Amino acid sequence: MESYGDSSAAAGARPGGELRLTTRLTPQGRLLLDQADDAPPLDAGLAGRLRQAFGRGAGHGLLRLGAAEAGRHLPPVLAYWRPPRPKVTATVGGKALAGLGADALLDFRLELTLEGEPLTQAEMSMLLAAAGGLVLLRGMWVEIDRERLGQVLDRLRQAEQLAGEHGLTFAEAMRLLAGAGIGREDPAAGADPEWSAVVAGPWLAETLRGLRSPEGLALLEVGPELRATLRPYQQVGVRWLNLLTRLGLGACLADDMGLGKTIQVLALLLVQRRALPAGGARQPSLLVAPASLLANWAAEIERFAPGLRVLVAHPSALDGAELRSLPPGRVEGHDLVITSYGSLLRLPWLAARAWQLLILDEAQAIKNPEAKQTRAAKRLEARARVALTGTPVENRLGDLWSIFDFLNAGLLGSAREFGSYAKGLAERQGNPYGPLRELVRPYILRRLKTDRAVITDLPDKTEVKAWCGLSRKQAVLYGQAVEELAGELEGAEGIRRRGVVLAFLMRFKQICNHPSQWLGDGVWAEQDSGKWARLRELGEVIAARQEKVLVFTQFREVTGPLASFLSVVFGRPGLVLHGQTEVGAATDEVGAATAEARAARKPSTTGKAKSAASKPSATGKAKSAASKPSATGKAKSAASKIPATGEAPATGEKVVGKAPATSKASAREASASDEANALGKTASTGKAARCCHPGCRLARFVRGEGYCSIHWKMWSAGQIGAPGSHEPEPPRRR
């Protein structure tokens, strides 16, 4: 398309009057400027320069205007007049590498280009010697701003010199490509996108294309060892994980909960085992997860990939003394070693060897870079690292930095550098976080359950707000707290003021849950809490439908009273799971609930599905969903939420590679002496005895006649029979 100035448009305007222009395309394909009364007026200074420039004709006016307006911001109507600019172009990653990794060095090539074509040294010298404005080069007028072009060229020449001496690290190259100048000395910090460009070379461009669009990667053969059929998006995830780990780069699989992050990791392990050459040495991988999820991983492996050789390095599976001094030969020959975050601090041999893959489940556990378990995880050596989390950023961008410091150390700079960079992004206009998003995009794969392109056979998530009014007691306590807060804030400043506000926010949440949580009186009367009353209304409807419910709370101390209250509503005890639940007890309870749920889904002999009895469950780790506390007394009710549990303290050891065995039968426990029963312990082992109510795995209540505290209250209220009056529990399969 050719550009022509219409001299009549500018010269025909009344001197000193407003100049209103619009573009018009002629039948010959020429672009003209015409006056238009409905167009916005141009700046008075620009209008004057237009009249002066076109006083001697269109062609001469275009040349003069181009020279006068070089380096200025032109309005959109004149944008097509802007001549091309030379750009300092840096090309990184042109040569193929066997692997990348954080320490890989990439080639760096610098040149001056014009519309994508490189310029010769003589042409570069001519452009840099020009005074500015327009220069005729290769038959076209080229815009030159010698000062800005020289600054960019000097900056990138320094980067080229450093790359020649020490090599350009992968992290530096990625920051250059994304335009994210995180460090003060980072070459990308001085980049001027109008006069410079950083492009990936052929090999690196092809690699990044696979990382950013894994749908186009070649199919992988998992083999019959995986006893499941992967969904299409799960196949894409396995290919993406395999490419990143093969290159030695870290990967963050951030799929929504329930989309199968576990099975994608198992498929990856099987793929890499198949890729081993015949007779090749097998190097084990290490999986770190919260202690309460170790049995889940062991069960999933036994179900979907039983061919994997697994060692559970945790006190729930091995003797403590043996675990602390495990010989290296015991680890060799296994495909996967599973341990907990707490064990990283207690087992030094985990950090004394290199692993094939280092996988962190629930990787938000390392979002605090100062935590001991975070530092222990980052000290581990592995060929590649994988982080599994549904929330890579929970509250602040620092969470993202901590995870990426584990995955690809140095990519986001130091914590201080990244903090300064993130603060500067917030002050930018337009798309401030674009460079950061472009920088981390190749290493994060996130799919949502709400995306129909990912999965289509899931029901829509239904979220309903259940409003809870405050009881009279809650209203009084809330009002007193507000008055006390106002008094505290009068003389508070700085960090103390923030601390006061946070402390009272916690108090408001406790009061809105139940006054007894704030007062600590142990009463927990239903009529004292509007949220308790609303929960009964919801629970009775769920119980009548023979359905199940998960109740989340942020406070562990609420789980006991909440479980007692729900057991009355549902007429049976539920499961209680929190960070201090022993691994063995949690495994028994979750296993029993899972078996019951599977049995409920199996068709009966009449061809109709069996209906499982309602069973409430309370967990004290994740933030509240079904009964989220707030200062307004509002609670949110969300469907399809799964509790994320914290880590439990170390307990006794059991099997390797399998879920811990179930507890002893209640019939054997019933033979304990009366004295041991009064203490709530078995006579033989001294451990807490189980409740004698069929199906209950809670510990007996002291002097509770063999019942746990929940069933003892139900017996006292006449809701169940005396101990020993129940039908014996059928034997459970081990």
C-alpha positions as MATLAB code, in Angstrom:
seq = 'MESYGDSSAAAGARPGGELRLTTRLTPQGRLLLDQADDAPPLDAGLAGRLRQAFGRGAGHGLLRLGAAEAGRHLPPVLAYWRPPRPKVTATVGGKALAGLGADALLDFRLELTLEGEPLTQAEMSMLLAAAGGLVLLRGMWVEIDRERLGQVLDRLRQAEQLAGEHGLTFAEAMRLLAGAGIGREDPAAGADPEWSAVVAGPWLAETLRGLRSPEGLALLEVGPELRATLRPYQQVGVRWLNLLTRLGLGACLADDMGLGKTIQVLALLLVQRRALPAGGARQPSLLVAPASLLANWAAEIERFAPGLRVLVAHPSALDGAELRSLPPGRVEGHDLVITSYGSLLRLPWLAARAWQLLILDEAQAIKNPEAKQTRAAKRLEARARVALTGTPVENRLGDLWSIFDFLNAGLLGSAREFGSYAKGLAERQGNPYGPLRELVRPYILRRLKTDRAVITDLPDKTEVKAWCGLSRKQAVLYGQAVEELAGELEGAEGIRRRGVVLAFLMRFKQICNHPSQWLGDGVWAEQDSGKWARLRELGEVIAARQEKVLVFTQFREVTGPLASFLSVVFGRPGLVLHGQTEVGAATDEVGAATAEARAARKPSTTGKAKSAASKPSATGKAKSAASKPSATGKAKSAASKIPATGEAPATGEKVVGKAPATSKASAREASASDEANALGKTASTGKAARCCHPGCRLARFVRGEGYCSIHWKMWSAGQIGAPGSHEPEPPRRR';
ca = [
       0.000    0.000    0.000;
       1.406    3.394   -0.985;
       0.963    6.466    1.195;
       0.211    9.876   -0.238;
      -0.490   13.168    1.442;
      -3.419   15.212    0.133;
      -2.155   18.773   -0.095;
      -5.666   20.134   -0.524;
      -6.639   18.698    2.816;
      -4.083   20.747    4.673;
      -3.739   23.758    2.411;
      -7.484   24.109    1.950;
      -8.114   24.565    5.629;
      -8.674   28.067    6.880;
      -5.435   29.482    8.400;
      -5.577   29.318   12.138;
      -8.751   27.198   12.088;
      -9.207   23.657   13.328;
      -7.889   20.882   11.123;
     -10.007   17.716   11.018;
      -8.688   14.860    8.872;
      -9.716   11.347    7.942;
      -8.246    8.692    5.651;
      -9.712    7.610    2.310;
      -8.682    4.748    0.029;
      -8.860    5.524   -3.723;
      -9.892    2.940   -6.356;
      -6.210    2.778   -7.346;
      -5.306    1.658   -3.807;
      -3.770    4.961   -2.698;
      -4.392    6.257    0.782;
      -5.374    9.911    0.974;
      -6.133   12.423    3.673;
      -9.387   14.344    3.449;
     -11.014   16.940    5.594;
     -13.960   15.667    7.634;
     -16.146   17.805    9.860;
     -17.045   14.835   12.076;
     -13.392   13.846   12.722;
     -11.693   14.895   15.971;
      -9.551   18.049   15.650;
      -5.784   17.675   15.515;
      -3.439   19.339   17.939;
      -2.889   22.996   16.999;
       0.887   22.566   16.827;
       0.616   19.494   14.601;
      -1.937   21.249   12.378;
       0.470   24.156   11.880;
       3.320   21.802   10.973;
       1.049   20.037    8.492;
       0.146   23.283    6.727;
       3.775   24.323    6.563;
       4.941   20.932    5.324;
       2.377   20.620    2.532;
       2.672   24.165    1.341;
       4.918   22.998   -1.527;
       3.004   19.876   -2.558;
       2.126   16.418   -1.328;
       5.415   14.581   -1.963;
       7.625   17.285   -0.527;
       5.238   17.689    2.402;
       5.416   13.965    3.283;
       9.214   14.108    3.334;
       9.329   17.248    5.489;
       6.644   15.944    7.851;
       8.449   12.623    8.296;
      11.647   14.446    9.245;
       9.882   16.836   11.621;
       7.803   14.180   13.364;
      10.564   11.567   13.836;
      10.448   10.300   17.412;
       7.069   11.929   18.104;
       3.810   10.208   18.939;
       1.514   10.593   15.929;
      -2.286   10.402   16.119;
      -3.856    7.241   14.607;
      -4.955    9.076   11.464;
      -1.302    9.792   10.629;
       0.168    6.511   11.856;
       0.518    5.118    8.329;
       2.972    7.915    7.565;
       5.537    6.596   10.018;
       8.506    5.236    8.039;
      10.221    1.952    9.018;
      12.805    1.916   11.790;
      15.965   -0.141   12.099;
      16.015   -2.445   15.109;
      18.796   -3.973   17.150;
      17.900   -7.673   16.964;
      19.379  -10.262   19.332;
      18.943  -13.949   18.457;
      19.342  -16.526   21.243;
      19.210  -20.310   21.103;
      20.037  -20.823   17.448;
      22.149  -23.924   18.112;
      20.604  -27.152   19.358;
      21.440  -28.409   22.849;
      21.024  -31.900   24.241;
      19.392  -30.432   27.344;
      18.639  -27.080   28.862;
      18.361  -26.836   32.623;
      18.908  -23.725   34.674;
      22.674  -23.722   34.014;
      22.558  -24.315   30.258;
      24.419  -21.734   28.141;
      22.802  -20.482   24.940;
      24.417  -18.801   21.955;
      23.812  -15.060   21.451;
      24.030  -13.195   18.141;
      23.516   -9.445   17.662;
      22.713   -7.604   14.431;
      20.975   -4.487   13.126;
      17.952   -5.289   10.972;
      15.482   -3.378    8.845;
      12.086   -5.001    8.452;
      13.632   -8.361    9.391;
      16.590   -8.142    6.984;
      20.123   -7.740    8.418;
      22.103   -4.616    7.537;
      25.725   -4.554    6.503;
      28.422   -2.935    8.603;
      28.595    0.004    6.165;
      24.842    0.555    6.393;
      25.003    0.416   10.193;
      27.762    3.034   10.227;
      25.763    5.305    7.906;
      22.654    5.106   10.102;
      24.573    5.754   13.320;
      26.358    8.725   11.708;
      23.096   10.352   10.596;
      21.945   13.390   12.551;
      18.426   11.988   12.880;
      15.124   12.319   11.128;
      14.927   10.435    7.825;
      17.697    8.629    5.974;
      17.345    7.161    2.487;
      18.425    3.522    2.687;
      17.812    0.736    0.169;
      15.412    2.913   -1.760;
      13.219    3.789    1.238;
      13.112    6.511    3.827;
      14.125    5.150    7.241;
      13.454    6.898   10.555;
      16.483    7.407   12.783;
      16.791    8.450   16.437;
      20.540    8.193   16.875;
      20.527    8.662   20.648;
      17.962    5.955   21.439;
      19.344    3.555   18.840;
      22.866    4.036   20.192;
      21.769    3.391   23.803;
      20.019    0.133   22.897;
      22.938   -0.996   20.757;
      25.469   -0.313   23.523;
      23.362   -2.177   26.090;
      22.959   -5.279   23.952;
      26.612   -5.204   22.868;
      27.544   -5.449   26.538;
      25.258   -8.467   26.833;
      26.874   -9.986   23.737;
      30.323   -9.446   25.190;
      29.346  -11.078   28.505;
      27.732  -13.965   26.635;
      30.945  -14.457   24.691;
      33.047  -14.529   27.859;
      30.812  -16.407   30.274;
      27.903  -17.622   28.156;
      24.259  -16.531   28.254;
      22.384  -18.520   30.863;
      19.006  -19.958   30.123;
      17.326  -17.691   32.721;
      18.870  -14.558   31.187;
      17.809  -15.641   27.700;
      14.224  -16.258   28.793;
      14.028  -12.854   30.477;
      15.339  -11.235   27.301;
      12.728  -12.990   25.185;
       9.910  -11.986   27.540;
      11.160   -8.433   27.997;
      11.228   -8.915   31.768;
      14.139   -6.961   33.220;
      14.116   -8.371   36.757;
      17.693   -7.769   37.877;
      19.339   -4.367   37.866;
      22.124   -5.668   35.617;
      19.741   -7.750   33.524;
      20.132   -6.953   29.789;
      16.363   -7.009   29.469;
      16.113   -4.125   31.959;
      17.343   -1.641   29.339;
      15.358   -3.022   26.420;
      13.461   -0.504   24.264;
      10.785   -2.404   22.330;
      10.544    0.366   19.708;
      14.209    0.082   18.748;
      15.169   -3.460   19.762;
      13.876   -7.005   19.499;
      14.975  -10.323   21.003;
      13.982  -13.415   19.055;
      14.491  -17.114   19.646;
      16.713  -18.972   17.227;
      15.327  -21.893   15.185;
      16.020  -24.593   17.778;
      14.858  -22.620   20.813;
      11.791  -21.343   18.963;
      10.734  -24.906   18.164;
      11.291  -25.971   21.779;
       9.278  -23.070   23.192;
       6.505  -23.766   20.697;
       6.138  -27.242   22.167;
       6.104  -25.898   25.726;
       3.542  -23.188   25.015;
       1.310  -25.361   22.825;
       1.817  -28.970   24.006;
      -1.180  -30.136   21.972;
       1.138  -30.313   18.953;
       3.756  -32.549   20.586;
       4.248  -36.071   19.280;
       2.185  -38.808   20.935;
       3.801  -40.919   23.646;
       3.268  -44.609   24.233;
       2.616  -45.221   27.926;
       2.131  -48.949   27.491;
      -0.076  -51.523   29.212;
       1.647  -50.882   32.546;
      -0.806  -48.031   33.119;
      -4.123  -49.642   33.995;
      -6.221  -46.698   32.916;
      -7.123  -44.776   29.797;
      -5.863  -41.228   29.802;
      -8.210  -38.492   28.696;
      -6.966  -36.322   25.798;
      -5.963  -33.421   28.057;
      -4.123  -35.856   30.350;
      -2.172  -37.200   27.366;
      -1.206  -33.619   26.532;
      -0.068  -33.117   30.124;
       2.138  -36.211   30.038;
       3.771  -35.082   26.764;
       4.382  -31.618   28.222;
       5.875  -33.011   31.433;
       8.079  -35.387   29.474;
       9.456  -32.610   27.252;
      10.295  -30.315   30.167;
      11.865  -33.008   32.332;
      13.829  -34.378   29.372;
      15.282  -30.893   28.855;
      16.122  -30.649   32.548;
      13.630  -27.833   33.180;
      11.168  -27.501   36.041;
       7.439  -27.933   35.415;
       4.444  -26.736   37.426;
       1.340  -28.820   36.734;
      -1.427  -26.590   38.094;
      -4.571  -28.371   36.907;
      -7.781  -27.923   38.830;
      -8.400  -30.384   41.647;
      -9.939  -33.557   40.278;
      -8.437  -33.398   36.766;
      -5.934  -36.174   37.493;
      -2.543  -34.690   38.319;
      -1.623  -37.963   40.085;
      -2.267  -40.230   37.124;
      -0.360  -37.880   34.793;
       2.698  -38.162   37.040;
       2.390  -41.963   37.173;
       2.161  -42.064   33.380;
       5.281  -39.877   33.167;
       7.218  -42.283   35.395;
       6.151  -45.222   33.223;
       7.097  -43.390   30.015;
      10.561  -42.577   31.306;
      11.064  -46.137   32.534;
      10.174  -47.462   29.064;
      12.689  -45.041   27.537;
      15.594  -46.579   29.498;
      18.009  -48.445   27.233;
      18.349  -52.175   27.711;
      20.537  -52.792   30.728;
      20.504  -49.114   31.701;
      20.781  -48.209   35.375;
      17.508  -47.233   36.981;
      17.693  -44.018   38.985;
      14.805  -43.577   41.425;
      12.639  -40.476   41.615;
      11.522  -38.805   44.842;
       7.961  -37.739   45.622;
       7.326  -35.422   48.585;
       3.741  -35.016   49.806;
       1.867  -34.125   52.996;
       1.913  -37.106   55.353;
      -1.862  -37.502   55.174;
      -1.616  -38.082   51.398;
       1.079  -40.777   51.434;
      -1.469  -43.573   51.698;
      -3.464  -42.018   48.859;
      -0.412  -42.089   46.592;
       0.381  -45.691   47.563;
      -3.215  -46.717   46.856;
      -3.302  -44.904   43.490;
      -0.031  -46.542   42.439;
      -1.319  -49.994   43.433;
      -4.485  -49.342   41.451;
      -3.144  -47.691   38.272;
       0.575  -48.565   38.072;
       1.248  -51.680   40.178;
       4.374  -52.376   38.136;
       6.191  -49.419   39.666;
       8.550  -50.397   42.459;
       7.775  -48.010   45.312;
       9.414  -47.393   48.670;
       7.474  -45.398   51.263;
      10.135  -43.677   53.386;
       7.983  -42.625   56.304;
       7.489  -43.795   59.904;
       4.047  -45.114   58.939;
       5.702  -47.704   56.697;
       9.195  -48.381   58.078;
      10.724  -48.770   61.502;
      12.136  -45.463   62.737;
      15.688  -46.701   63.334;
      15.793  -48.476   59.969;
      14.383  -45.411   58.231;
      16.997  -43.023   59.605;
      19.904  -45.221   58.502;
      18.509  -46.684   55.305;
      21.406  -48.112   53.236;
      21.785  -46.828   49.655;
      21.301  -50.330   48.297;
      17.786  -50.382   49.712;
      16.806  -47.408   47.536;
      18.425  -48.638   44.326;
      16.165  -50.654   42.093;
      13.051  -48.684   43.026;
      11.260  -46.430   40.588;
       9.870  -44.063   43.198;
      10.550  -43.149   46.819;
       7.661  -41.455   48.637;
       8.193  -39.335   51.730;
       6.652  -36.391   53.575;
       7.699  -32.767   53.975;
       8.449  -33.362   57.650;
      10.710  -36.297   56.808;
      12.938  -34.030   54.708;
      14.137  -32.510   57.972;
      14.627  -35.853   59.741;
      16.192  -38.007   57.007;
      19.553  -36.575   55.860;
      20.137  -39.373   53.348;
      17.402  -37.905   51.141;
      19.672  -34.937   50.396;
      22.823  -37.054   50.107;
      22.015  -38.457   46.666;
      20.737  -37.238   43.287;
      17.280  -38.208   42.047;
      15.904  -38.651   38.561;
      12.814  -36.521   39.224;
      11.930  -34.528   42.315;
       8.142  -34.173   42.578;
       6.379  -32.001   45.144;
       2.686  -32.664   45.707;
       0.654  -29.790   47.182;
       3.613  -27.565   46.323;
       1.995  -24.567   47.990;
       3.636  -26.063   51.093;
       6.870  -24.319   50.015;
       5.337  -20.900   49.339;
       7.109  -19.517   52.425;
      10.765  -19.293   51.350;
      11.943  -18.947   54.955;
      10.290  -22.164   56.187;
      12.610  -25.040   57.094;
      10.794  -27.527   54.874;
      11.059  -25.103   51.920;
      14.808  -24.794   52.329;
      15.121  -28.564   52.776;
      13.190  -29.192   49.543;
      15.349  -26.734   47.582;
      18.548  -28.428   48.780;
      17.580  -31.729   47.150;
      19.360  -32.591   43.901;
      17.511  -33.933   40.863;
      17.799  -33.958   37.092;
      14.422  -32.209   36.807;
      11.757  -30.954   39.193;
       7.966  -31.059   39.099;
       5.539  -29.126   41.299;
       1.896  -30.201   41.622;
      -0.477  -27.554   42.904;
      -3.898  -26.223   42.091;
      -2.974  -22.775   43.432;
       0.479  -21.606   42.241;
      -0.440  -18.091   43.451;
      -2.619  -18.037   46.574;
      -2.241  -14.583   48.101;
       0.702  -12.749   46.557;
       3.266  -12.954   43.767;
       5.879  -14.054   46.311;
       4.187  -17.485   46.300;
       4.999  -17.756   42.585;
       8.611  -16.748   43.168;
       9.141  -19.397   45.853;
       7.776  -22.198   43.637;
       9.860  -21.073   40.655;
      12.946  -20.721   42.823;
      12.480  -24.444   43.450;
      11.678  -25.339   39.826;
      14.086  -23.131   37.851;
      16.307  -21.267   40.281;
      17.354  -17.856   38.970;
      14.623  -17.511   36.366;
      12.793  -14.900   38.473;
      15.951  -13.495   40.054;
      16.461  -13.244   43.792;
      13.582  -12.622   46.178;
      14.559   -8.984   46.590;
      14.965   -8.405   42.845;
      11.628  -10.039   42.108;
       9.903   -8.021   44.826;
      11.173   -4.756   43.331;
      10.217   -5.884   39.837;
       6.695   -6.903   40.898;
       6.201   -3.590   42.659;
       7.185   -1.755   39.475;
       4.745   -3.830   37.408;
       1.833   -2.702   39.559;
       2.603    0.916   38.677;
       2.614    0.380   34.902;
      -0.241    1.115   32.531;
      -1.870   -1.123   29.938;
      -0.843   -4.768   30.346;
       1.643   -4.483   33.212;
       1.974   -8.208   33.990;
       2.333   -9.269   30.348;
       6.144   -9.745   30.443;
       5.951  -11.788   33.666;
       3.145  -13.928   32.278;
       5.143  -14.512   29.097;
       8.190  -15.459   31.154;
       6.521  -18.175   33.254;
       3.993  -19.425   30.686;
       6.161  -22.211   29.211;
       6.595  -23.827   32.642;
       3.017  -23.721   33.968;
       0.249  -25.911   32.584;
      -3.151  -25.110   34.064;
      -6.479  -26.558   32.910;
      -9.803  -25.759   34.562;
     -12.794  -28.009   35.125;
     -15.018  -25.206   33.860;
     -13.301  -25.279   30.455;
     -15.466  -27.371   28.136;
     -12.528  -27.762   25.787;
     -10.776  -29.727   28.544;
     -13.557  -31.919   29.908;
     -17.222  -32.064   28.969;
     -18.751  -34.770   31.182;
     -18.545  -32.940   34.509;
     -21.637  -31.303   35.972;
     -21.597  -27.573   36.446;
     -20.329  -26.356   39.793;
     -23.123  -24.872   41.863;
     -22.206  -22.315   44.505;
     -24.906  -20.956   46.791;
     -24.425  -18.411   49.551;
     -26.133  -19.421   52.778;
     -26.744  -16.318   54.891;
     -26.503  -16.767   58.626;
     -27.930  -14.278   61.092;
     -26.078  -13.609   64.323;
     -27.608  -14.882   67.530;
     -28.245  -12.406   70.340;
     -25.094  -13.529   72.145;
     -23.027  -13.220   68.965;
     -24.405   -9.740   68.273;
     -23.464   -8.543   71.757;
     -19.936   -9.946   71.534;
     -19.524   -8.570   68.019;
     -20.601   -5.090   69.105;
     -18.237   -5.155   72.063;
     -15.380   -6.204   69.792;
     -16.116   -3.348   67.370;
     -16.036   -0.802   70.194;
     -12.823   -2.279   71.562;
     -11.248   -2.171   68.095;
     -12.138    1.499   67.679;
     -10.440    2.281   70.976;
      -7.320    0.294   70.086;
      -6.954    2.046   66.726;
      -6.974    5.544   68.202;
      -3.427    5.327   69.501;
      -2.044    2.670   67.136;
       0.223    3.486   64.203;
       2.326    1.663   61.653;
       2.914   -2.042   62.070;
       1.125   -2.113   65.434;
      -2.049   -0.794   63.784;
      -1.915   -3.546   61.171;
      -1.387   -6.136   63.894;
      -4.417   -4.894   65.817;
      -6.618   -5.083   62.718;
      -5.497   -8.635   61.907;
      -6.045   -9.769   65.496;
      -9.588   -8.404   65.565;
     -10.388   -9.906   62.174;
      -9.549  -13.288   63.686;
     -11.753  -12.498   66.692;
     -14.675  -11.559   64.414;
     -14.323  -14.858   62.558;
     -14.334  -16.811   65.818;
     -17.387  -14.980   67.163;
     -19.271  -15.566   63.904;
     -18.423  -19.265   64.068;
     -19.560  -19.720   67.667;
     -19.192  -17.608   70.811;
     -17.633  -20.584   72.606;
     -14.706  -20.518   70.188;
     -13.829  -16.985   71.297;
     -14.814  -17.339   74.949;
     -13.282  -20.801   75.385;
     -16.066  -21.850   77.781;
     -16.570  -25.285   76.177;
     -20.376  -24.903   76.040;
     -20.934  -24.897   72.265;
     -24.703  -24.563   72.600;
     -26.548  -24.642   69.287;
     -28.798  -21.687   70.124;
     -25.762  -19.446   70.675;
     -24.641  -19.555   67.016;
     -26.575  -18.547   63.936;
     -24.148  -20.523   61.836;
     -24.765  -23.671   63.908;
     -28.521  -23.259   63.393;
     -28.115  -22.716   59.651;
     -25.854  -25.755   59.420;
     -28.554  -27.886   61.073;
     -31.081  -26.744   58.456;
     -28.704  -27.654   55.627;
     -27.650  -30.930   57.276;
     -31.192  -32.162   57.860;
     -32.009  -31.724   54.170;
     -28.833  -33.573   53.158;
     -29.499  -36.374   55.657;
     -33.071  -36.762   54.424;
     -31.741  -37.259   50.895;
     -29.247  -39.902   52.110;
     -26.366  -37.813   50.755;
     -22.940  -36.917   52.120;
     -21.415  -33.579   53.030;
     -17.933  -32.168   53.566;
     -17.646  -29.352   56.097;
     -14.471  -27.273   56.048;
     -13.186  -25.094   58.842;
     -10.065  -23.022   59.233;
      -9.799  -23.826   62.940;
      -8.727  -27.247   64.213;
     -10.298  -26.660   67.635;
     -13.732  -26.438   66.001;
     -13.593  -29.913   64.446;
     -14.466  -31.780   67.667;
     -17.584  -29.781   68.620;
     -18.572  -29.639   64.967;
     -18.326  -33.430   64.604;
     -20.390  -33.950   67.772;
     -23.052  -31.550   66.535;
     -23.225  -33.129   63.060;
     -23.400  -36.650   64.504;
     -26.637  -35.652   66.230;
     -28.011  -34.103   63.032;
     -27.144  -37.152   60.908;
     -27.713  -39.787   63.589;
     -24.292  -41.302   63.128;
     -20.654  -40.235   63.592;
     -18.612  -38.811   60.769;
     -14.933  -38.643   59.939;
     -12.689  -35.943   61.392;
      -9.475  -35.126   59.565;
      -6.970  -32.394   60.417;
      -3.250  -31.807   60.564;
      -2.787  -33.703   63.822;
      -4.683  -36.811   62.766;
      -2.342  -39.797   62.902;
      -1.455  -41.211   59.505;
      -2.691  -44.717   60.391;
      -6.004  -43.466   61.778;
      -6.532  -41.174   58.805;
      -5.849  -44.059   56.427;
      -8.364  -46.295   58.201;
     -11.074  -43.645   58.207;
     -10.580  -42.492   54.621;
     -10.274  -46.083   53.416;
     -13.528  -47.062   55.118;
     -15.306  -44.045   53.635;
     -13.931  -44.800   50.168;
     -14.996  -48.445   50.362;
     -18.472  -47.407   51.460;
     -18.737  -44.901   48.620;
     -17.657  -47.501   46.045;
     -20.109  -50.019   47.455;
     -22.873  -47.435   47.208;
     -22.131  -46.942   43.495;
     -22.366  -50.664   42.702;
     -25.781  -51.801   41.390;
     -27.806  -54.032   43.677;
     -29.341  -57.390   42.690;
     -32.569  -55.620   41.723;
     -30.744  -53.466   39.201;
     -31.101  -50.292   41.253;
     -28.211  -48.396   42.754;
     -27.788  -48.696   46.479;
     -28.138  -45.535   48.498;
     -25.291  -44.836   50.873;
     -26.138  -43.553   54.315;
     -25.406  -39.951   54.997;
     -22.075  -39.351   56.650;
     -20.802  -35.929   57.654;
     -17.098  -35.179   57.553;
     -15.186  -32.321   59.086;
     -11.670  -31.285   58.216;
      -9.580  -28.648   59.878;
      -7.017  -27.705   57.219;
      -8.488  -25.925   54.225;
     -10.224  -22.601   54.554;
     -13.914  -22.888   55.180;
     -16.123  -23.586   52.160;
     -19.379  -24.926   53.488;
     -19.198  -22.761   56.579;
     -16.726  -20.003   55.872;
     -16.518  -17.527   58.764;
     -16.788  -13.822   58.056;
     -17.352  -10.636   59.963;
     -20.836  -10.336   58.508;
     -21.951  -13.787   59.580;
     -22.093  -14.915   55.949;
     -21.192  -18.492   54.994;
     -20.456  -19.898   51.571;
     -21.610  -23.335   50.496;
     -19.667  -24.874   47.626;
     -20.159  -28.159   45.833;
     -17.369  -30.473   44.701;
     -14.800  -29.297   47.274;
     -12.179  -31.742   48.539;
     -10.312  -31.136   51.812;
      -6.587  -30.566   51.628;
      -5.087  -31.863   54.829;
      -1.949  -30.840   56.618;
       0.903  -33.028   57.704;
       0.510  -35.342   60.687;
       3.211  -36.095   63.227;
       5.222  -39.255   62.774;
       3.594  -42.476   63.951;
       4.337  -46.235   63.922;
       5.680  -47.873   60.773;
       3.977  -50.441   58.579;
       4.280  -51.654   54.991;
       6.402  -50.546   52.032;
       4.646  -49.395   48.884;
       1.162  -50.036   50.220;
      -1.385  -48.269   52.330;
      -0.949  -48.939   56.063;
      -2.924  -51.879   57.385;
      -6.207  -51.388   59.233;
      -6.480  -51.348   63.001;
      -7.308  -54.375   65.170;
     -10.872  -55.614   65.305;
     -13.156  -54.134   67.920;
     -13.866  -57.609   69.340;
     -10.256  -57.952   70.412;
     -10.265  -54.451   71.858;
     -13.329  -55.288   73.946;
     -11.314  -57.866   75.870;
      -9.186  -55.183   77.546;
      -9.366  -54.852   81.307;
     -11.821  -52.513   83.018;
      -8.995  -50.326   84.245;
      -7.550  -49.925   80.761;
     -11.036  -49.246   79.445;
     -11.495  -46.475   81.989;
      -8.259  -44.914   80.776;
      -9.312  -45.290   77.161;
      -6.360  -47.575   76.305;
      -5.840  -51.274   75.540;
      -4.203  -53.365   78.255;
      -1.704  -55.040   75.929;
      -0.315  -52.121   73.960;
      -1.206  -49.024   75.938;
      -2.506  -47.398   72.744;
      -5.860  -45.635   72.539;
      -8.669  -48.217   72.220;
     -11.331  -47.847   69.556;
     -14.950  -47.043   70.263;
     -17.073  -50.180   70.645;
     -19.837  -48.826   68.383;
     -19.847  -50.775   65.084;
     -18.059  -48.937   62.310;
     -16.558  -46.255   64.581;
     -12.769  -45.863   64.593;
     -12.525  -43.012   67.101;
     -10.700  -43.430   70.397;
     -12.716  -44.351   73.468;
     -13.807  -41.615   75.828;
     -12.325  -41.813   79.318;
     -14.934  -43.541   81.537;
     -17.255  -43.493   78.543;
     -18.377  -47.115   78.999;
     -16.415  -48.131   75.881;
     -17.856  -45.380   73.689;
     -16.062  -42.438   72.091;
     -17.148  -38.969   73.219;
     -19.648  -38.664   70.339;
     -21.390  -42.004   70.918;
     -21.260  -41.533   74.680;
     -23.276  -38.318   74.291;
     -25.708  -40.085   71.929;
     -26.090  -42.941   74.455;
     -26.598  -40.455   77.297;
     -29.327  -38.778   75.239;
     -31.033  -42.139   74.651;
     -30.381  -42.120   70.890;
     -28.434  -45.405   70.829;
     -28.327  -48.504   72.990;
     -25.951  -49.397   75.778;
     -22.466  -50.713   74.995;
     -22.545  -54.338   73.924;
     -26.138  -54.185   72.671;
     -25.157  -53.721   69.013;
     -24.769  -56.293   66.317;
     -21.141  -57.380   65.916;
     -19.278  -55.601   63.142;
     -18.630  -57.786   60.068;
     -14.955  -58.559   59.498;
     -13.141  -56.087   57.283;
     -10.903  -57.187   54.447;
      -7.281  -56.223   54.952;
];
